C-alpha cells in the first residue's frame, strides 16, 4: 500500500440506493420494481438498424459532438416537438448517457465557492457533480403529496454565490410536472439574477392524462441560459446503451464540448447511426410513449386500489409513489428491505433522494415492466 493515503473527493458518497436494492432483489429473487429500467425489449427496428451499422463498418470514432445524421434528426425532433429551430452542429452534443451530460454541464459552469439550487427528492448524480467542481448544493425540499415548488422559498435562497438552478421535469422520483406558470416564474428568477439553468428532461416524452411537458426549449429566453439534457435510453427502452444528449446555446455548447472531449470523447458510432435511423423512420414510437406508459401506470395503480397503500399522483415518468403509513411504522429504508426480503417485491425508499433526513413513509415503484409482472407485484402488495 502507498504511504500516502487517498483523500476522497467524495467522502460522503457510498453505494447508490439503486445498486443496493437491485442487488438485494437479485439475491432474494424478488420482483424488481426498484431500479428504473424497462423489462421489455428495445424496438426491433432500432436493433436491426444498429446491427446494420455494425455490418456496414460504422465502428470507428465518430466526431466528438456526434454523427451529423443524428444531430440533424435531433434538430428535427426539437422543431417538431417544441417549435424551436436550432443549429445541430452548434447546439447539440451526443453524450454517453444523460448522467455524463449532467456532469459535463455542471463542470462547465460551476467553480469553487459557487452555489447550485436543487430540489429534493433529487437524482443522486447532481450533488457529486457540483462538489467535484468545487461548488455547494443548496437543497430545497419538496413535500408529499404534491411535491410542488415554493418559488418564494427559491428566491429566499438566492445569494451572491448562487450560480445555477437544477430542475427535473417530468420528475424522478415523484412523477410530477412543472407547469407553464412554474417555468414562467423560473425564467424570471434566472434572468433577473443572472443565473444558469440545468434542465434534466430525460422523461420528456412520458406524460399522462393529456398533460404537456413544458420543456425549457419552449422558452427561447430561458434556453439562452440553459443546458437541456435528454435520454435515448428512456425514449427507446435501451438504458444499457447509455446514450443521451445535451442541447444548449452556442456559447455554452463550446464550453460543454471542451470538457466532454476529455470525458468520453464520443459515444458508440453504431448506436448513433441506429438511433438516427429510428428517429427518421419510426417517429410514431416517440408519440406513443405517453399512452404506452399511461396504460402501465393505470394497470398498477388500479390493481392497488383495494390495498392499504395510498397511491400518489403520477403525471409523468415511469414511476409511482406509494404512501405506506397505514401499513408499517418502519422507516422507508427498513420497510423496503423488509418488503424485498420477506415479501418478494423490491422498491426504492425516497429518503436517499433527500439531503436532510426525510420521515415521510413513501416508496417508489417502477412500472416500466410487463403487465404480468405488475399484477403479480400488486397482488403481493395488496395482501399487506
N, C-alpha and C positions, 0 to 999 in steps of 0.2 A: 504494500500500500504506500502511496506517496506520503511524504511527511507533511505536506501542506494540504489540509482537507478542503474539499469543495465547499464554498459558501453558496448556498442555494439562492438563486434569484427569485424563486417562488417557494419560500419556506412553508407557506400555509396551504399549498396545493398537494392533494393526495390523489388516490384513485377516484375517478369520477363515479357518480351515483349510477350512471348508465352502465358502465363496465361492471360495477358491483352487483346490480340487480340482474343483469343479463347472465352474469357468471353464476349467480345463485339459481336462476331459472334453469340453466343447463345442468347444474349439479343435481338439482332435485327433480328434474323432468317436468317442471311446472309449465303451464301455458304462459307464454311470454307476451304480455301486453305492456312491457316496460319500455325498452328501447324503441325509438321511433323509426322503424324500418318496415317496409311493406313485406307481407308474407307471400305475395303473388309475383308473377314474373314481369320483367321488362317487356314492353311491346315487341312483338315478333318482327315488325318492320324495322325497328331500330336495331335489334340484334343482328338481323341479316345485313343491314347497312354497314354496321361495324365490321362484320365478317368480310364483306366485300372490300372494304377499305384496307383491311389487313392483306387480303389476297391480291389487291391491286398495288401493293407495295407502299402504302402510306404509313410507314412505320418509323420514320426518322423524325428528328426535331421539327416542330412547327415554329413559325415566328413566335416570339415570346408573348406577344399580345393575343395571339390566337390565329387560327386559319382564316383567310379572307372570306371563305364561303360561310363560316359560322358567324363571324362578326356581322356580315351583311344580313343574315337571317335574323339575328337578334335585333338589329335596327328595324327590320320589317315587323317583327313581333311587337316592339315597343310602339311603333307608329300605329299598328292595328289596335293594340290594347289601350294605349294611353294618349294617342293623338299627339305624340311628341316626336319631332324629327331630330335625329342625332346623326353625327358623323361616325360611322362604325370604327374607322381607323384611329379616331381621336378620342372617342368616348367610351369604348368597351374594351375590357381586358378579361380574357378567359383565365380562370384560376383552378387550382386543384382542390375543389370544394369551396363551399361558402365560408368555411372556417378560415381557410387561408386568406380569402378576400377580406374578412373582418380583421384579421391580424395585420395584414399589409396596410389597409386603410387607416387603422389606428396608429400604426408606426409612422405613417406619412404625415400625420398632423399633431401628434402628441409629443411633447418634450418634458424634460424634468420639471416637476412642480405644477404641471397643468392638471386641471380637474375635469372629469368627464361625468356627466349625469347619466345614470342608468336606472331602469325601473325594475324593481324586484316584484315577483319572481323573474329572474333573468337567466338567459342561456349562459352556461358556465365558462364560455371562452372569452367573454367581454373583459372581465376584470384582469385575468392574467396578461392579456394583450396590452392593456393600459399600463399595468405595473411594469412590464418589461420595457415599455417606452419611457419609464420614469414618472408616469403620471399617477393620479389617485382617483378612484371612483367615488362619487357621491351618490349614495343609494337612496332612492325614494320608493317606499314600499306601497304596493297596490294591495287592496284588501278584498277578500271574498264578500259577497258572491259575484259582484260586477267587475271588480278589478279595474275601475275607471281611474284615469289620470287626473289628479288635482293640479291644475295648471298654476294656481296661485302658489301652491307649495313649490312647484318648479321655479317660479320667479323668485321666491324667497331664498332658494338655494344657489342662485347665480351670484358669483363673486367675480372679482377682477382676475381670478385664476381660472375661471371656467373657460374651457376651450371648445368643448363639443357636447352634444347630446346623442345618446344611442336610443333608437326606437326599434320595435319589432312588432310588425302587424302584417298579416294575422299573427297572433301572439302565441308563442310556445313558452310556458305550458298551459296558459289559461284558455286559449281558444277565442279570445276577444279580438275585436277590430277597432281601430281608430276611425272615427267618423270624419266627415269633411270639416265639421266645426273644430274637431281636435287639431286637424292639420292646419287650419287657418290660424288658430291660436299659436301652435308650434312655429309656424312660419314667422309670425310677428315677433315671437321671442328670439328666434335665431337671428333674424335680420337686425332687430333693434339692439342686440347685444354682441353683434359681430362674431357669431359662433359658427361652428361647423356641425354637420349632422351626419350620422351613420344610420341608414335605414335598412334594417335586416328584413327583407321581404321574400324569404325563401318559400313561404307557403302562399304566394301571391295569387295562385290560380285555384285555391281551395277555400271558397267562401260559401255560406249556406243561406237558405231562405231568401234568396234574391238580394242579399246584401252585396254592395260593391266594395271592392278593395280600393282604398284611397292611397294609391301609390304616390310617393313623392314625385314620380315622373309626370304626374298630372299637374304639378305646380312649378312652372318654369323658374320663378324667382327663388323658390326654396331649393330646387335642384341645383342651382348655381353654387350652393354652399354644401352640396351633399355627395356622399358615396351611397349608391343604391346596390344592395347585394342580393343576388338571386341564385337559385339552385336547380340544376338539371336533375340532380338526384331525386329531389322531391317531386318534380314535374313528371319524370319519366320512369319512376319506380326503380332507379338504379343507384341507390345510395352508395353502394360499394365501389362505384366508378370514381367517386369524389370529383365531380365536375360542377363548377359554379362559374359565376362571372360578376364583375363589378362594372357599373355604369356611373360615370362621373363627368363633370365638365372638363374641358381640355387641361386647364392648369392643374387640377387635382389628379387627373389621369397621368400627367407627366411625372408627378411625384410618386404616385402609386406604382408606376412601372419601374422606377428606379430601384425600388425595394423588391418588387415581385420577381425581377430577373435574377435576384440572388437568393430567393426562397425556393422556387421550383423551376424557374426559367420558363418552362412551358408545360402544358398538360398533354396527356396522351393524344397523339395525332389521329389514330383510328376512331377514338371516341368523338373527337371534334367533327370528323367527317360524317360519322353516322348521325350525330345529333343535328347537323346542318341539313342532312337529307330528310330527317324526321320532321323538322320544322317546315321544310319546303313542301313536303308531300302529304303529311298527315296532321294538319293543324287541328283537325277535329278532336284529337286526343286532348289538347290543351283546353278546348271549350267544354269538354265533357268531364273534366276533373271534378268540378263542383258537384254535379248531380251524382257522379260515381261515389264520391266520399260522403255526400249527404245521406245516401241510402245506407251506407255502413254505420254512420253515426246514429241514424234512426233505428236500425236493427238492434244496436247495442243498448241505446237509451230506452227503447220500448221494452226490451227484454228485462230491464232493471226496474220497470215501473212498480212492481209489487215487492221490491226489495226494501231493506231498511236504509239503503243509501239515499242521500239526496243528490240528484243529478243536476249539476250546474250547467248553465247555458254554454253551448259551443257554437260560435258563429263562423269559425274557420279553423284551419289546420286539420290534422287527423288525430286530435287528442280530445279526451273527455275527462272532466274533473268530477270526482265523487266526494261528497262530504260523508264521513263515516262516524260522526259524533254520536249517533244513536246506537252504534254497534259496539264501540270499544273506547276505553279511556287511555289506551296506549298512545304514545306519540307516533307521528306518522312513519318514522323510520322503523320503529319496533313493529308497528302494525303491518307494514309492507313485508318485513321479514317473516312475520307470523303467517301472513296470507300466502306467501310463497312456499314456505316450508310445510306448513300444516294443512293448507287448503289447496295448494297447487295452482295458484294464479299469481304471476309476478306483475307488479305495478311499480310506479315510481312515487316516492314521497315528495311533497312540494317544498319542505323546509330547506333542502340543499340549494334551491334556487334563490334563497334569501340570504342577505349579508348578516342580518340580525336574526336571532332565534325566532322562529315562527311557531306559534302554538296552535295554528289552525289545523283542524283534523281533515285535511283534504289530500287526496291522492290522484295521480294522473294515469289514465289508461290510453294506450294507443289502439285505435280501431282500424289501422291500415292492415287488416287481416281478412282472411276468408270468412264468409258468413258462418260456416260451421264452427270455426274457432271462437268467434264472438259469442255465439249462442251457448257453446259449451262452457265458456268462462262465465257468462251471465247466469247460467243455471247454478254454478257453484256459489257465486256471489249472492244470489237471491236466497240461498239457504242460510246465510249468516243471520 
